[in-house]
């Protein structure tokens, strides 16, 4: 497993600045200090304090792949495999090209005995490929850039003439397409992060039942770290699909939604 990822540099600073502007309440110096303290606790072996620090950042509205990655490391080193998997998956949604997170997640999946649930749950197709290349935040930046360029070239179409106007019109059409696609991808990425359609078992053992209740047949016992796709709810029970395709019911309290 990798050590703490100290992202107290440009990436986290930019995220904290955006949070501060959006809320008007966050103190970026306080957030940066809290992040550095949590990293120091982790490197000193005080995992409980480090975990509390990274969790506090999330409660303050900071959404950054390095924070989720470090929180996943804290859980892993304390033996909480399921919560580690859940946080590594969140980290990948925010930083899909981060190799350290992907390696750690693959190691845990191998230990649990499951394969890559991205392809198992049908989330690895062509439609999802852009979200594996760039995060929702990055697609949002592309949208803003292309949107403002659309305005510039629209002015060109209105005021230029001849060949220059035709060129501006062609570029404008391309920019409109880029703007629309990047907006849709950004919205899809944010929806996937908040959607809760996936979950991870966070109990040491939990029953996978044929129906929503203890009176039904137990199909199999699931261990900490098994990933599921959520389908329906009935009281305290959740219908879920395993990576193998098998469908059953699990107690909601034994899962951490993603």
C-alpha positions as semicolon CSV with decimal commas, in nm:
position;residue;x (nm);y (nm);z (nm)
1;X;0,000;0,000;0,000
2;X;0,115;0,353;-0,075
3;X;0,187;0,604;0,200
4;X;-0,008;0,925;0,255
5;X;-0,059;1,133;-0,058
6;X;0,031;1,488;0,039
7;X;-0,173;1,699;-0,200
8;X;-0,129;2,022;-0,010
9;X;0,006;2,173;-0,331
10;X;-0,162;2,326;-0,634
11;X;-0,448;2,075;-0,678
12;X;-0,580;2,096;-0,325
13;X;-0,520;2,471;-0,302
14;X;-0,730;2,525;-0,615
15;X;-1,008;2,306;-0,480
16;X;-1,007;2,490;-0,148
17;X;-1,018;2,825;-0,326
18;X;-1,321;2,712;-0,526
19;X;-1,491;2,596;-0,206
20;X;-1,418;2,929;-0,041
21;X;-1,559;3,128;-0,331
22;X;-1,868;2,909;-0,355
23;X;-1,957;2,916;0,014
24;X;-1,815;3,246;0,125
25;X;-1,745;3,080;0,461
26;X;-1,451;2,845;0,428
27;X;-1,107;2,953;0,547
28;X;-0,857;2,804;0,302
29;X;-0,569;2,849;0,548
30;X;-0,763;2,649;0,808
31;X;-0,838;2,376;0,556
32;X;-0,477;2,359;0,440
33;X;-0,357;2,340;0,801
34;X;-0,605;2,063;0,882
35;X;-0,495;1,865;0,577
36;X;-0,126;1,897;0,668
37;X;-0,199;1,797;1,029
38;X;-0,390;1,488;0,912
39;X;-0,096;1,391;0,688
40;X;0,145;1,439;0,980
41;X;-0,072;1,220;1,205
42;X;-0,077;0,950;0,938
43;X;0,299;0,954;0,891
44;X;0,344;0,939;1,270
45;X;0,123;0,630;1,286
46;X;-0,168;0,800;1,464
47;X;-0,430;0,663;1,228
48;X;-0,731;0,755;1,442
49;X;-0,635;1,123;1,446
50;X;-0,544;1,118;1,077
51;X;-0,879;0,960;0,989
52;X;-1,062;1,222;1,198
53;X;-0,872;1,500;1,020
54;X;-0,950;1,378;0,668
55;X;-1,313;1,315;0,764
56;X;-1,333;1,669;0,903
57;X;-1,218;1,804;0,565
58;X;-1,502;1,619;0,395
59;X;-1,752;1,756;0,647
60;X;-1,627;2,106;0,557
61;X;-1,717;2,051;0,193
62;X;-1,373;1,970;0,051
63;X;-1,401;1,717;-0,232
64;X;-1,059;1,606;-0,346
65;X;-0,925;1,271;-0,463
66;X;-0,622;1,289;-0,236
67;X;-0,840;1,334;0,073
68;X;-1,046;1,025;-0,011
69;X;-0,729;0,833;-0,100
70;X;-0,567;0,915;0,233
71;X;-0,886;0,834;0,421
72;X;-0,894;0,498;0,238
73;X;-0,537;0,431;0,353
74;X;-0,637;0,506;0,713
75;X;-0,924;0,259;0,698
76;X;-0,710;-0,007;0,530
77;X;-0,435;0,013;0,790
78;X;-0,699;-0,026;1,062
79;X;-0,835;-0,339;0,896
80;X;-1,158;-0,184;0,764
81;X;-1,135;-0,314;0,409
82;X;-1,486;-0,218;0,299
83;X;-1,455;0,145;0,401
84;X;-1,113;0,158;0,235
85;X;-1,261;0,027;-0,091
86;X;-1,546;0,279;-0,073
87;X;-1,307;0,571;-0,031
88;X;-1,069;0,453;-0,303
89;X;-1,364;0,435;-0,540
90;X;-1,468;0,790;-0,447
91;X;-1,109;0,902;-0,501
92;X;-1,111;0,753;-0,852
93;X;-1,431;0,938;-0,939
94;X;-1,254;1,265;-0,856
95;X;-0,910;1,168;-0,989
96;X;-0,972;0,889;-1,245
97;X;-0,612;0,884;-1,374
98;X;-0,451;0,845;-1,031
99;X;-0,242;0,529;-1,054
100;X;-0,176;0,497;-0,678
101;X;-0,549;0,481;-0,603
102;X;-0,612;0,230;-0,879
103;X;-0,326;0,005;-0,762
104;X;-0,449;0,010;-0,401
105;X;-0,806;-0,064;-0,507
106;X;-0,692;-0,354;-0,727
107;X;-0,488;-0,496;-0,436
108;X;-0,790;-0,490;-0,206
109;X;-1,014;-0,642;-0,472
110;X;-0,764;-0,924;-0,514
111;X;-0,755;-0,979;-0,137
112;X;-1,135;-0,986;-0,119
113;X;-1,149;-1,218;-0,419
114;X;-1,351;-0,998;-0,653
115;X;-1,271;-0,870;-0,998
116;X;-1,299;-0,515;-1,128
117;X;-1,662;-0,426;-1,062
118;X;-1,647;-0,143;-1,318
119;X;-1,683;-0,392;-1,601
120;X;-1,884;-0,639;-1,394
121;X;-2,165;-0,388;-1,342
122;X;-2,167;-0,265;-1,700
123;X;-1,997;0,063;-1,617
124;X;-1,697;0,003;-1,836
125;X;-1,850;0,068;-2,176
126;X;-1,780;0,336;-2,430
127;X;-2,032;0,574;-2,272
128;X;-1,835;0,572;-1,945
129;X;-1,490;0,603;-2,105
130;X;-1,475;0,987;-2,085
131;X;-1,535;0,972;-1,708
132;X;-1,240;0,735;-1,676
133;X;-1,021;0,985;-1,859
134;X;-1,125;1,303;-1,677
135;X;-1,318;1,392;-1,364
136;X;-1,650;1,577;-1,352
137;X;-1,463;1,888;-1,235
138;X;-1,228;1,871;-1,534
139;X;-1,519;1,832;-1,775
140;X;-1,678;2,133;-1,608
141;X;-1,365;2,336;-1,682
142;X;-1,382;2,225;-2,046
143;X;-1,746;2,336;-2,054
144;X;-1,668;2,684;-1,918
145;X;-1,377;2,730;-2,160
146;X;-1,576;2,616;-2,464
147;X;-1,879;2,820;-2,356
148;X;-1,683;3,145;-2,346
149;X;-1,512;3,063;-2,675
150;X;-1,861;3,011;-2,822
151;X;-1,946;3,369;-2,728
152;X;-1,629;3,500;-2,892
153;X;-1,685;3,313;-3,218
154;X;-2,054;3,406;-3,217
155;X;-1,945;3,767;-3,222
156;X;-1,721;3,679;-3,515
157;X;-2,010;3,523;-3,704
158;X;-2,221;3,834;-3,646
159;X;-1,961;4,093;-3,743
160;X;-1,719;3,923;-3,983
161;X;-1,780;3,861;-4,350
162;X;-1,671;3,633;-4,630
163;X;-1,429;3,348;-4,562
164;X;-1,355;3,466;-4,206
165;X;-1,722;3,450;-4,119
166;X;-1,754;3,098;-4,264
167;X;-1,452;2,981;-4,064
168;X;-1,588;3,136;-3,747
169;X;-1,923;2,962;-3,807
170;X;-1,759;2,621;-3,846
171;X;-1,554;2,670;-3,529
172;X;-1,867;2,787;-3,347
173;X;-2,052;2,468;-3,439
174;X;-1,763;2,255;-3,314
175;X;-1,745;2,453;-2,989
176;X;-2,120;2,417;-2,933
177;X;-2,082;2,039;-2,964
178;X;-1,785;2,035;-2,724
179;X;-1,971;2,259;-2,481
180;X;-2,284;2,040;-2,484
181;X;-2,087;1,716;-2,445
182;X;-1,866;1,846;-2,165
183;X;-2,168;1,983;-1,978
184;X;-2,342;1,646;-2,005
185;X;-2,030;1,459;-1,888
186;X;-1,981;1,695;-1,595
187;X;-2,343;1,650;-1,488
188;X;-2,317;1,272;-1,531
189;X;-1,999;1,258;-1,322
190;X;-2,151;1,463;-1,040
191;X;-2,465;1,250;-1,050
192;X;-2,259;0,931;-1,031
193;X;-2,065;1,066;-0,730
194;X;-2,388;1,150;-0,544
195;X;-2,604;0,874;-0,684
196;X;-2,547;0,594;-0,434
197;X;-2,620;0,322;-0,692
198;X;-2,321;0,123;-0,568
199;X;-2,225;0,003;-0,221
200;X;-1,956;-0,190;-0,035
201;X;-2,001;-0,439;0,247
202;X;-1,850;-0,289;0,564
203;X;-1,946;-0,566;0,808
204;X;-1,709;-0,853;0,880
205;X;-1,973;-1,094;0,750
206;X;-2,324;-1,033;0,622
207;X;-2,594;-1,261;0,489
208;X;-2,694;-1,240;0,123
209;X;-3,057;-1,353;0,136
210;X;-3,307;-1,465;-0,127
211;X;-3,562;-1,211;0,002
212;X;-3,594;-0,904;0,225
213;X;-3,588;-1,071;0,566
214;X;-3,408;-1,312;0,796
215;X;-3,673;-1,578;0,727
216;X;-3,562;-1,617;0,365
217;X;-3,293;-1,855;0,244
218;X;-2,933;-1,745;0,288
219;X;-2,765;-1,762;-0,051
220;X;-2,409;-1,684;0,058
221;X;-2,211;-1,500;0,324
222;X;-2,045;-1,179;0,203
223;X;-1,721;-1,055;0,357
224;X;-1,596;-0,705;0,429
225;X;-1,505;-0,526;0,103
226;X;-1,740;-0,700;-0,141
227;X;-1,884;-0,448;-0,389
228;X;-2,249;-0,445;-0,489
229;X;-2,486;-0,264;-0,719
230;X;-2,803;-0,146;-0,542
231;X;-3,139;-0,218;-0,704
232;X;-3,430;-0,169;-0,459
233;X;-3,517;-0,124;-0,091
234;X;-3,763;-0,283;0,149
235;X;-3,741;-0,158;0,505
236;X;-3,395;-0,227;0,645
237;X;-3,315;-0,456;0,352
238;X;-3,161;-0,365;0,017
239;X;-3,180;-0,567;-0,303
240;X;-2,832;-0,584;-0,452
241;X;-2,642;-0,742;-0,738
242;X;-2,304;-0,910;-0,697
243;X;-2,027;-0,871;-0,958
244;X;-2,110;-1,229;-1,063
245;X;-2,463;-1,115;-1,155
246;X;-2,638;-1,292;-0,865
247;X;-2,916;-1,088;-0,702
248;X;-3,015;-1,101;-0,336
249;X;-3,095;-0,895;-0,027
250;X;-2,859;-0,745;0,232
251;X;-2,916;-0,549;0,552
252;X;-2,872;-0,180;0,474
253;X;-2,671;-0,124;0,791
254;X;-2,401;-0,363;0,665
255;X;-2,334;-0,149;0,356
256;X;-2,170;0,183;0,278
257;X;-2,331;0,345;-0,029
258;X;-2,106;0,504;-0,288
